[in-house]
Amino acid sequence: MEPLSTRDLPRLSWIDTLYSNFNYNTDGYDGDAAEDRKSQDGSETMPFIDESPTMSPSLCACGPDGEAISPVPPEGLLPGGDIEKGLEMKKLVLSGFLASEEIYINQLEALLLPMRPLKATASTSQPVLTIQQVNTIFYKIQDIFEIHKEFYDSLFPHIQQWDEKVTVGHLFQKLASQLGVYKAFVDNYKTAVETAEKCSLANSQFQKISENLKVKGPKDSKDSNTHVTMEALLYKPIDRVTRSTLVLHDLLKHTPKDHPDFPLLQDALRISQNFLSSINEEIDPRRTAVTTPKGEARQLVKDGFLVEVSESSRKLRHVFLFTDLLLCAKMKKTSVGRQQQYECKWYLPLADLTFQTLDESDVCPHIQVLPEHEIEEMKIKISVIKNEIQKEKKALKGQSRNVERLRKKMNEQESWLLLHSPTIPFRIHNKNSKSYLFLLSSDYERSEWRESIQKLQKKDLQPCHLTSVELQVLTSSCFKLRTVHNIPVTSNKDDDETPGLYGFLHVIVHSAKGFKESANLYCTLEVDSYGYFVSKAKTRVFRDTTEPQWNEEFEIELEGSQCLRILCYEKCYDKMKLNKDDNEIVDIIMGKGQVQLDPQTLESKNWHMDVIEMNGIKVEFSMKFTSRDLSLKRTPSKKQSGVFGVKISVVTKRERSKVPYIVRQCIEEVEKRGIDEVGIYRISGVATDIQALKAAFDTNTKDILVMLSDMDINAIAGTLKLYFRELPEPLLTDRLYPAFMEGIALSDPAAKENCMMHLLRSLPDPNLITFLTLLEHLKRVADKEPINKMSLHNLGTVFGPTLLRPSESEVTKGHITLASDIWSHDVMAQVSVTWVQVLLYYLQHPPISFAELKRNTLYFSTDV
């Protein structure tokens, strides 16, 4: 079989990710560390589909979005001008599939290699296996190998001599017509795997063979061989059918309807879909069940990575929910080439599990919660490393050892973040003994675990007690049964997977229907970031209704986000239901749902309306996305009326004041009734309220004071931030921006002090007085940190970019360093940390007097 590399066939990494087979070993984890994984080419990657027998996704004729695959591509996908491009894409899809076919054939060949000598020894006096066992384990492998070898040899020259007239549909149609062989293989699959397992236990020689099969890599690969278990290889034919179906779907998308291939590919897809539908129900139960000693099926219902608080420290665990018990495990470290194994930390029969709150006599374990600024600093470090990796890959085409070092470092930092970020307690109790505490980042996730357990508890469960042997068998099966196989960090994603959205998502929560009784209702919004979900916004409580009409708009910052979750709650005002775990009233989740953030759907400037259905409830909402580059750039304004978007000098001169009225009034209101508000300046205010206040200040409405006294305090805080953000130039000015960036980087404390004070003195008086007023206000807010949870660093993180971010005109002119790529999200993270450092320097400085600044002079030049 000729290697693809010798014929200059295109190899797209995203296609390889989707269609090729991956390294089989899965990294273990222990506590707060996660080891890096290396692919065949030496780079550290993580497949998004695990291919071991019991981890592969359920076979289904579904597309990436979960919708059933239609044999007909969407209308308008290939308009006239795009036909040539579509055919080129078709060639690339075929090339990627052919590359994975080469790997698949090598895998089948690796299975056949021991089959022949095992058959030969079966008739001798010292057989390793009987002829019946050999035929059972390797049933139909030879036939499948010959089918795909013929398919590969036929497809290869078509791609080599590619033009718009080349047809390949007949080859896929023939391949689909031979799926009967796969049906026979599937029917025998369970028996084959069980026979192989029994033979491994009974015969050490066969065990050694089955645990270390050598698979040839593509001839253009650096590593010639990979070592794989027989069980993993036996699953390859089942997984291959799913992948072939996905390829057919993609080929149809890029094939014009009038091309001779179209009806042939359509027919091949129809056959494949029907085949998948017929075997799907047979495969799935085998993947999620284990048999108990009594012969009962113990199904795996749910599994995932959770942070457990054990002996006052955080530990990353893999938790498995079976139909009758909950098992908490960690991965044991094993030598290279050995199959990974779990170690059971504890298990809890569901019949003995409760969610009751603690008695007064019980003592809550101390939960170490890191300051928020440490979490934010780690996020910035991760973003910086991402940027360094991209630079290395561009410079050296990703072959540098430095890339591997950076990836490993990023993996460690993201694992640390995943371990230390969760703060929402999820406590489970064994009514006969001790309690266990997990920390989650999302109430959505906590609700899912609780609901899954409660659903199982509705059945007539009997307490189960496992012997040490039974527990060992169950724990060993977890490796095969698990459905979540990688900790959810960016470094575990392939390079060409979508990085998610960076910028601001505007969400309007309109209304909800479907409630059977009147209640006090509100919604919260969560988005994913750095591998976990965070609550970002909350609507008002709509009282005593079955059809709440919120119509509230929120601006949510996205950091590589791919999903939006909405949770609908009934507000509980009964203080007797206080939850000791989080010291908050326990509100009832009425429903929850999520929607994928599709960049193509959201890239339009128009609002996109959608509905999430949850437990019979329908929540209507609209979304609009603004990329970070657009949302952060200041736009020039010639506006002279109003206050927003008007130079601060113009406003103060018109008002005959030293500090703009809007700044004074917002500060006064926040200090009057918002200084104790948790997350003040960090929590988003309702966008419609902020816009109403903006309009009132712009038109100098007489009722502005009444509006302020009635308005939600987070909306007032949001209005103040918006005012500074919409200034035509930053409060600390474009002219001084480079000097502030250089001054904060000085190492000598005395030099830094002189420089930073000199820069303040160089500001125009309205800017300086307003800045000093804001500084003292933020210090007073930080004095209440034990109550409002807003430290100086948190406030610096919120206001730093707002006060220092340069205007677009300055960036365009090239006056600002990094002008060409300042708005990329990774570079932005590095610049943002400097902005925060500048503001934090002044926040941590002793009180600065305007009069004192003006009296003092320095001996060095005043040029900046």
N, C-alpha and C positions, 0 to 999 in steps of 0.2 A: 504494500500500500504506500503510495507516494505521499511524502509529507507535504503539507500545504505550503510551508515556507519556501519550498523550492520553485513554486510556480507564482510567487508574488501575489498571492490572494490577499485581499484586505482583511485585517483582523481588527475589528472594533471592540474595545474593551467593554463597552456597555452590552454589546451582543454576547460577548464571552460570558459576562456576568449572568446574563439571563439564561443562556442555553448550554453553557459548558458545565462539566462536573468539577467539583472542588475537592480540596484537601479534606480528609475525613476526620482527622483528629479535632476535637473541640477543646479549647482551653479550659483548664480548671480555674477555680477561684478559691481564695482562702482569706476570710476576713475582708480586709479593705484592699487587697491586691488582686490584680488580674493579669495573667501572663499574656504576652503578645503571641499572635499566630502568624505563621509564615506560609505563604503560598508556594507553589512549585517554582516560581521564578525568584524566590527569595524575598519578595516584598511581603509586608505584613498586611494581610487582608482577612476579612471575615465574609463568608457567603451569606446572602440573605435568605437562602433556602438550605436547610440542613438535609443532607442526603442519606443519612443512616436510616435503616429500615423503619424504625418506629418514630422518626422525627419528621419525615417528609410530609408535606401538606396532603390533606385528603384529596384523592383524585376527583377532579371535577372539570367540567367544560366551562370554566369561568375565566373571565379576563382579569386584569390586574385590579380593576375597581370592584370586583365581586359580582358584576353583572354577567348574566349568561352570554356566552359568545354567540354572536350571530354570524352565520356563514356569509352574510352580505355586508360589506363595509359601509360605514355611514355615507349618506349622500353628500356629494360635494367634496369628498376627501381628495379626489384626484381631478381637479379642474384642468382644463386643457393645457394650460401653461405648466402644470406640475407633473404631467405624465412622465416626462424624461427623468425628473427628479425621483418620481415614485419608482421607476424601473431601476434606477441606481440604488435606491434604498432596498429594493427587492434583492438585488445582487449582494448587498452587504449582509442582509438577513440570511441569505443562503450561505454565504461564506462563513458566517459565524456558526451556523448550524452544522455545516460540513466539518468545521474544526471540532465541534463537540462530538460529531459522529466518529471522528478518528479516536477520540478519547474513549467513547463508549465501546467501540470495537476492541480497543486494547483491554478494556475491563472484562469484556466477555472472553477474550483470549486468555486473560489471567485466570478465569474460572476453569477454562477447558484444560489449561496446562496440568493441574494435578489430577484431573479426571482420568486422563489416559493411563498413567501409571497405577492409579488406584484400581482401575478396571483390570489392568494386567495382573496385579497381585491378588485380586479377588479369587482367582482360581488356583492359587498356590496354597501350600500348607500353612503359611503364616500371613493370612490376608489382613490388611489394615481395616478394610470395610468389606461387607458382603456385596455381591453384584447388585442385589436389590437395593441396598442402601445407596450405592453409587448412582444407580438409575433414578432413585427418588430425589436425591440432593441436586443432581445436575439435569433434571428433567427439562427437555426442550431447549437447553442452552445452546447446543450445537446448531439446531434449526434457526434459532434467533440470530446467532452469529452469521450464518450463511446468508440470511435475508438482508442483514444490514451491510455485510461485506459487498454483496451485489449492488445494493442501493448506493453505497459510497462510490464504488467503481463506475457506476453509471452517471452519477451526478457530477463527479469531479470534472470531466472534460466539458460539460455544459457550462460550468462557471468559468473554466479556463478560456473558453472561446465565447465569452458573453457578448451579446448585443440584444437589441430590443425584440428580435425575432425568436430568440431562444425560448424553448418551452421545457418546463420541468414538471408540469402538472401530472403528466402520465406516470412519472416515477413515484410521486407521492400517492397517486391513486392506487398504484400497484402495492405500495408499502401498506396502505390502509386496508387493502383487500386481504392481506396476510395476517390480520390481527387475530384470526382464529388460533394461531400458534400461541399468541400472548394469552388468550383466554385459557388455553390448556395450562400454560405456565402459572397463571394466577390461581386457578383451581387447585394446583398442587403446591402453591407457595408456602402455605402454613405448614403443611406436612414436611416440606423440604427443610424449612428452618428448624422445626422441632427435631427432625432426624439429625441434622447437623449438630445441634446442641447436645443431644444424647450421645452421639458418637464422640464428640469432643470430651465429654465427661468420662466416657468409658475407655478412650484410647488416647494416651498422651501424645503419640506420634501424629495422629490426625489433628489433635488440638494444636500442636505446633504448626502444622501445615495451614490450618484454617485461620489462625491468628496473624499470619504473616505472608499473605499473597503479594507478589510483586506485579505491579501494573506499569507497563511501559508508558512513559510520558511522550508527548509530541516530540518529534525529532528536532524541533527548533527550541525545545525547552532546555534550561540549564541542567535540571535534574532528570536523569534518564529514567529512574524508577521511583515509584511511591509504594509504600507498604500499607495494605488494606486488609481488613478482615473479610472472611468469606461471607459472613452474614450481611455486611454492607454491600458487597458485590451482588448478592442474590436479590437485593431490592432494586438494583439498577433497571432491569427491564420494566418493572412496574412504574418507576418514576419516568422512564423514557417516553411512555405513551402520553403522559401529561404534557411533557415538553414538546413533543412532536405536534400536539394539538395547538399549543400556543404559537408555534412557528407557522402553522397553516393559517391561523388567524392573522398574523402579521403579514404573511405573503399576500393574502387577499386584500389587506388594506392598501398595499402598494402595487396592486395589479389592476390595470384598467379593465372595465367590464367587457370591453370589446376585444380583449386579448385572448388568444386561444387557450391560455392557461386558466382563465377565470372559472369556467364551468368544471374543469377537472379538479382544481383546488377546492372548489366549493363542494364537490362530491366527496373528496377525500376528507374534508373537515366534517361533513355530515356523518360519514362512517365512523370517524374517530370519536365524535361526540356520542353517538349511540353506544359505541363500545364502552366508553367511560361511564356512561349512565348505568350500563348493565352490571359493571363490576364494582362501582364505587361503594355500594352498601356492604359488599363482601370484604373490602380491604380495610375500611375505617375501624370496625370493632377490633380487628386484630392488632391495630396500632395502639389502642388505648386501654386494653384490658390485660389483666393478669389473673391467673386462676388461684384461688385459695386452696388450702389443704382439703377443705370440704367439697371441692369441686365447683364452688361458686365463682362467678366472674366478678372480680373487683376492678371497676372501671376507674380510669383516671379522668376526673372531671375538669380540673383546672390546675395549672402550675405557673410559677413565676418567681422572679427574684424579689425578695423583701429584705428590709433591714431589721434585724432583731436586736433588741437591747438585752444583752446578756452580761451579767456581772458588771453593770454600769458602763459597758462599752458597746459600741455598735459593731455588728457582724453581718456581712452579706450572706444570706441564706437562699437556698432554692427550696421553695415550699410546694408540696404536692398534695392536692385535695383529691382523695379517692372517695368512692361511694360510701365508705363506712369509717374512714379515719383521715386525719390530717398528719402529714409527715414533714418534718423539717430536717433538711440535709445540707451538707456542704461537700464540695468536690474534694476528693483526696488527691494529693499530688502523686503522680506516677511517672515512671521513667519513660523516655521517648519510645514510641512503638507499642507500648502497652495500652490496652483499652482503659479509658477513664472510668473511675468508680466513685460512687457517692458514699459518704459516711453519715449515718443517721444520728442526728443530735437528740431528737426526741420525736415521739408520735403521740397523738391524742385521739382516742375513739370519739366519733361524732356523738355517740350516745351520752358521753360524759362532758361534752363541750357546751359552755354557756357564754353569753355576752353580758352577764350581769355586771353592774358597777361595783366598785370595791366597797367593802364595809368600812366603817369609820376606823376600825382597829387595824386595817391593812395599811401597809406603808408603800407609797408609790416609789419605785426606784428612781434614783436621780438620773435625769436625761440631760446629757450635755448638748446644749444648743450653741453652735458657733455664732459669733456676731455676723450680721448680714454682710458687713463689708468684707469679711474674709471669704465668704461665698462669692461675692462679686469680683474680688481680686483674682480668685481662681478661674472664674469665667474669662476674665481678661487675659490671663496667662495662657489659657487654652486657645483663645482666638489668636494670640500672638504666635503660638507654635503652629497653628494651622497655616498662617501666612508664611511662616518660614518654610514649611513643607512645600507649599505651592512654589515658592521662589526656587527651592532646591530642585524640584521636579522640572521646572522650566529650564533651569540652567544645565542640568545634567540628565534630563529625560528620565528622571525618577530612578536612576540606577545607583545613586550615591548611597553609601553606607550611612551617611548622615541622615538620610530620609528615614531609614529604619530606626535609628537612635531617637529621632524626633517623634516618630510614631509611637514608639514604646513609652516615651516620656508623656506624650499626650494621653495614652491609654491609662497610665498611672494617675494622672491628674483628673481625668474624667471619672475614673473609678472612685477616687477620693471624693469628688463632688457628688456622685451618686450615693455614696455612703453617708455623707454629712448633711445633705440638703433636706431629706424628709423630716417633718416635724409633727405630722398628724398621727396621733396614737391609735393603734388598733389592738385592743387587748382581748385575748381569749382566755378562758378559765377552764380548768379541769375541776369539776365539782367535787372530785375526790382528793385533789392534791393541790398542785401549784398553778400559778398563772404565767402567761407568756405575753410579752409585749413586742409588737412590731411598730415601726415608724414608716408612714407612707407620705408621699408628697401630694396626694390627690384624694379628695373625698369621694370622687368617682370610683377610684380604685378600691377604697375601703368599702364602699357600698357593694361593689361587685363581689368581693370576697365574702362579705357578710350574707348577701342574698344567695350566693351559691351554696354556702353551708346550711343556711336555714331551709332552703329548698330540699336538700337531702335529708334534713332532720325531720321533715314532715312524714317520711316513711317510717315504718315500724323497725327502728334500728335496735339491735341488741349489742351490748358492750362486747368489744372484741379484745382479746388479749393475745399478743403474739409471742411465741417462743423465740429464743435468740436466733434459731435457725430460720424460722419463718420471717423474722424481721430482716435478717441478712438477705434472704431471697427477694423480699419486697424491695429493699433498698437497691439491690443490684438491678432490678427491673426498671428502676426509675431512669436509668441512663437511656434505655431503649424507648420508654414511654413518653418522656418529656416532649413538650411541644414548644417550649421557650428554651432555646439553647445558647443564646448569647446575652451577656449583660448589655442593656440598651445604651451603649455609648457610641459616639460618632466614630471613634477609631475602629469599631467593629463593622462599619459599613464599607462597602466597596467604594473606590474613588469616584465611580461614575454614577452612583446612586444620587438621587436628587438631594441637594444639601438643605432643602427646606427654604422657607421664606424669611427674609430679613427686611424689617421695615415696620410699618404700622398698619394694623388691621382695624378698620372702622366697622363696628358692628352695631346695628340697631335691633334691639329686641322689641318686636312689635306687640305680640299678644300670644295667648294660649287658650286652647279649647279642649274640652273632653273631661273636665272635672265633674264628678257626680254630686259633690256637695260643696257649699260655699266654704271658703277657707282664706287665710291670710297667706298670700303667695308671693314668692320672689324667685329670681333665677340668678345663678352664678355662672361665669364663663371661665373655662380653663384652656390653656394651650400648652403644648409640649415644648420643652427647651432643654438642651443638653441631656437628653435621655429620660427626662421625667416631666410630669405635668405640674403646672403651677396655676393656682387660682388668680385671675387677673382683674375681674370686675364683678359687680353685684348690683342688681336692679333694686329699686325701692320695693317695699312690701305693699302689695295691692290688697287692701283689706276686704274681708267678707264678700268674696265673689267666686263665681265659677268660670268667668271669662275675663281674666285680667288684661288690661290694655296698658302696657308699660310705655311703649314707644320711646324708649331711652336709647341714646347713642353713646358708645364707648370707643375710646381709642386705646388699642392694645398693642404694646410693642412685641414684635416677633423676633426671636433669635434662633433661626434655623427651624422654625415651627412647620409642622406638616398636618396638624389636626386641631380642630376646635371642638371642645366639649361644652355642652349646656346641661346644667342640672337645675331642676325645678323643685323648690322646697315649700313646705308648709311651715310658717313661722310659729314657734312654740313660745308662749309668754309665761308658761308655768315654771316658776323658779324652783319648784320642788323637783323638777326633772334636770337639775344641774348635773352635768357630766364631770366627774372629778378628773378625768384624764386630760381634758383640754380647757376646763373651767369655763365652758360656754354652754348656753342653752342648747339642748339637742333638738335640732329641727328635723322634721321628717322629709326624706327625699321622696317626692311624689313620682318623679320620673327622671330619666337621664338619657342622653344620646350624644352622638358625635358625628362630625362631618369632616372629610378630608379637605385640606386646603389645596386645591388644584391651581397651580400657577397660571395655567392657560385660561381657566375660568375667571380668575381674579385679576388678570393683567389689564383688563378693560377698566377705564376710568369710571364706568357706570356702576351703579349699585346692582348686586346680584342677590335676588330674593330666594329664600330657601325655607324648607319646613323640616323639622326633626320630629319624628314620631317616637313617643316613649310611653309604654304602658297605657295605650289608649289616649294619651295626651298629645296634642299637636302644638308645637311652639313655632311661631313664624318669626323669621329674622331676616335681615339683609346684611350683606358684607361688601366692603370695598377695600382694596389693598393699595397702600402707597409705599413704594420701595424706599429703602433708607436714604438713597441719594437724593430723591425728590423731597422727602419729608424733612431732611436736615438742612437743606440749602436755604439760606436767606434770600428772599427775592427783593430786588431793588424796588423802592416805592417813591413816587413823587407826591403822595398824598399829604395834604397839609391840614385837613380837617380831622376831627376825632383824635384818638390817642393811639390806637393799634396801628402799627406799621409806620408811625410818624417818628422822626428823630426826637430823641429825648430833650434836646436843647430847644426845639421848637415848642414842645408841649410845656416845659417849665416856663419858658418866656411868655407864652400865651396865658398860662395860669398865674403868672407872677409868683411862682413857688420854687422852692429849692428841690423838692422831690415831687414827682408826678402824683396827682390826686389819687389815681387808681392804685398806685403802690402803697400809699399811706392808708387808704381805706381797707384794702385787702389784708394788709399786715395787722391793722387794728382789729378786724373781725376775727382773724385767725387766733390772735392772742386772747381775744375775749372769750371765745367758745370752742376753739379748735386745737388749742395747744396740748390738750390731753388726749386728742383723737389718735388712736393707733394707726400708724402709717400715714400721718398727715404729710402731704406733698408727694408721697409715693403712690397712694391709692388714687386711681383715676376717678375724676368727677364725671357726672353725666354730661356728655358732650352738648346736648341741647340746652342744658342749664348754663354751661360755659358760654355758648354762643349768645344766649339771652343777656348775660351780664356784659359780654363784649359789646353788643349792640347798645346797651344802656349807657355804658361809659363813653362809647363813641358819639352818642347823640346827646350826652349830658342830661339824661333823663332826671327830672326832679325827684322821682320816686326811687332813686338809686339806693338810698340808705334803707328804705323799707325792703327793697329787693334783697339787699345784702343780709338783713336780719332774718329773712324768711328762707334764704337759700341754703341748700346743703353745704356744709363747710368744705367738703372735698371739691365742690364746684368752684368755690371762691379761691381755694388754693390752686386749682387748675387754671383759673383765670389769670392769676398773678404769673404763673409759669408761662402761659400763652403770651402775655404781654411782652415779657422779655424775649421769648422765642421769635416774635414777629417784629422786633425792632429791625429797622433796615440795616443796621450794623450792630455787632455785639456790644453789650454794656461796657466791656473793657476795650473796645474799639479795634477795628481792623489794623490801624496804623501801629498799635502797640502789640498786636498778636504775636509776631515773631519774637519780640523781646521777652514777652511773658514766657514763651516756650523755652527760650534760652536761659532766662533767669532761674526758672525752677530747676533746671538741670545742673546748676552750679553746685559744686561739692563743698566749698568752704562756707560755713554758716554765716560768717561776718559778711562775706561778699554777697551771698544770697540775700541777707537782710537789707543791705544797702541798695542792691539792685531792685528788689521787690517793692521797697518803700519808695524808691525813686520813680518806679513805673506808676505807682498809685498817684504820686504827685503830678505826673505828666498827664493824667486824665483831665478832660474838661470838667469844670466844677459840677455841672449837673450830673454827669456820670459818676464822679467821685462821691458826691454826697449821697446819691441814690444807692451806690454800692455799699457805702459804710452803713447806711440805714438798714439795708437788707442783711448785712453781716451780723449786726447786733440782734436783729430779729431771729435769724437762724440760730444764733448762740442761745437765745432764750428758749427756742424750741428744743434744742439739744439738751438743755438743762433738765427737761422733763423726759429724757430718754427712758428711765425705768417704767414710765407710764405709756408714752407714745411710741416707743421702740425705734425712734429716729435719732441715731447718733450723728455726730458731726460728719463722719465719713458717709453715712447714708444721705445726708443733706447735700454733701459735696458731690455725690454721684448724681443726684437729681438735678442740681443747679449748675454744675460745672460746664457741661456742654451748652446749656442755655445761655450762659453769660460770656462764653469764650468762642463759641463756634463762629468761624469767619463767614462773611457774606459771600454770595456766589460770585460777585464781581471780582473780589480779591483772589479767589481761587482761579477763576478764568484767566485773569491777568498773569497768573504765575507768580504772584507776590508771596504766596504761601507755599511752604515746603510740602512735598508730596502732592503737588497740585494735580498731577495726572490721575492719581488713584486714591485720593484722600477719602472718597466716598465708598470704597469697597469695604465690606463688613469686617474683614480681618484687619486691614490697615486702620479702619475707623476705631477698632478696639484699642489699638496702641495710642492713637491720638487722644481718644476719650480719657484714657487713664492719666494723661498729662494734664488735660483740662481739670480733672478732678483734683489732681495734686496741687494745681495753682490755687483753686478755691479753698482747698483744705488747709493750705499754708496760712491763708488769711483768717480762716475760721479758728485755727489753733493759736493764732497770734494774740498777745495781750491787746486790750482795747486800743483802737487806732482813732485818734482825734483829728478831725479835719483841720482845725486851727493849728495843732501841733505839727501836722504834716507840712502846712504852708510856711510855718516859721523856720523849720529846719531846712538847711541847704547842704548840698554835697559838693565835694571838691572835684568830682569827675564831671565830664561833659554831660550836658542835658540832652544831647542828641540821642535819639533812639531809632 
